[in-house]
Amino acid sequence: MFKSRVLAMFFIVLLGVTTHAHAGQSETLTITSAQFKTPIEYTVTLPNDYHSENKQDKRYYLHLDIHPRSQGYISQLNDWLSHNGEWPWPQTIVVTPKNYHSGFAKQFEQLIHEPNNAVLLNYIEHDLLASIDKQYRTNGFRTYSGFMGNAAFGLHILLNRPQLFTGYILASPTLGDNMFNISQSAIEKLKVKDDKLRYLYISIGGHPYEQNSIDAVKKFEYALSQTAPSTLEWQVVYNRTNNYMSQPIIALINGIEGLFADKFTPLAADSAISQQGADAIIAYYQQLSAKKYGFEVSAEGSLKHLAESWITTEPNKAQALFSRIIVLYPESSYAQSSLAAFYASQGNLEQAIAAQQKAVEKAKNLVEWHQLKQQGQLEQYQLQLAEQKAKQ
C-alpha cells in the first residue's frame, strides 16, 4: 500500500512538471558603463519561483555566459537539473547578453593584442557583476561558462581576476597563437593563491576548428599540474566523441556535476577524510562552507555513511555517531530516521518506532513524497513489532 501511494505521488508530481514547468521568466538588465559608448542589455533568466512570496528570503547562484545564443540551453539545463530537489545543479540565475554589442566586441579584439588591458575585466567586475548583485538576490557563488574565444576569456579571468567566479566551465578554448598571453603567463599566474576554493573544467575535441588549440590546451594542462594551488580543483578532458557544436553543452553538464560533487555526493566511509573520523568530516565541510560556497554545506550524509560502516563491527560507536548527527542537525527528518534504522538493525523496534515518530514529525516541513516515505517506514516498524509480539 505504501509503495503504491508513493508511486502515485511520483506520477502526480511528474504530470505537474510535464504540464506546467518552464525554464523560468526572463528580464532585461541594462548596464551603462563608462567603458562603452552605449549600454549593454542582458537577458536575466530567473528560477520559476524567484518572485514567489514564500521565496523572498532565498538567495540564488549566478551563472554568466557572454554568448547571446547560450541563454536557451543554459537556462533549460538549469531548469531540468534543478527541478528534482535542486541537484545536481541548484536553482540559478542565468545571465547572458541579449544581443551582439559592437563596443564589447571591439574591446575583446583589443584584448587579443593587449593582454594587459583591463577594460573588460573591470567592466565584468565593477559594472556587470556588481549590478547583478545589487538588483537580484544572489548568494555570492558564481559560475562562468564559455566556448572557443569566450572560453579563452574565462581562462584570462581565472589567471587575472580569479575571485570573480568560483567555477569555470570552458569548452574548446581558443588558445592557439598565445591567445590573451595565456600560454606564456599560465605557469607564473597559476602560482598566485588566495584562500578560496575554485573549480576549473576544460574540454576540447578534435574538430578542425579546435586543432590549432589542442597543443596549447595540453601546455596549459601541464602548467596546472606543475603550479596550480591546492585550492584549485581542475579537470582537462579531451572529448573526441561528441560533435564540435555539442561541446559547450556536454562540458556544462559534466562541469556542473564536477563542481557540485562535493556538495551532493557524500564521502564514502573508506575515503581518506572519513577514515580520520567524524571530526575530520565536519572540518572538511566547514572548509567547503567557508572557502567555496559561502554558506553552510551539510556533513550529514557523509557522517551517516561513516556511522553505517560501524553498525556490524562497532554498534556502540555507530549509535553514538547517529546521535551526534541529530545534535548537529536537529531539524533533519532523515537524521532521526537513520537512528531509527540503526535501532531496527539491532532488534530494538520500540526504540526504532520512537525515533521514527520524530522523523515523521520533522518531515512535515518537507514535500509530501518525503512525508509519505517516513510515515511508511514508521508503519513498517509498527507492523514488525506487532508480528514480533504475536509470536511471543
Secondary structure as UniProt FT lines:
FT   HELIX           2..20
FT   STRAND          26..31
FT   TURN            34..35
FT   STRAND          40..45
FT   TURN            48..51
FT   HELIX           53..55
FT   TURN            56..57
FT   STRAND          60..65
FT   HELIX           68..70
FT   HELIX           71..82
FT   TURN            83..85
FT   STRAND          92..97
FT   HELIX           102..113
FT   TURN            115..116
FT   HELIX           119..122
FT   HELIX           123..129
FT   HELIX           130..135
FT   STRAND          138..147
FT   HELIX           149..160
FT   HELIX           162..164
FT   STRAND          167..171
FT   HELIX           176..181
FT   HELIX           182..189
FT   TURN            190..191
FT   STRAND          198..204
FT   HELIX           208..227
FT   TURN            230..231
FT   STRAND          232..238
FT   HELIX           244..246
FT   HELIX           247..259
FT   HELIX           261..264
FT   TURN            269..270
FT   TURN            272..273
FT   HELIX           274..276
FT   HELIX           278..288
FT   HELIX           289..293
FT   HELIX           300..310
FT   TURN            311..313
FT   HELIX           315..328
FT   TURN            330..331
FT   HELIX           333..345
FT   TURN            346..347
FT   HELIX           349..362
FT   HELIX           363..365
FT   HELIX           368..391
//
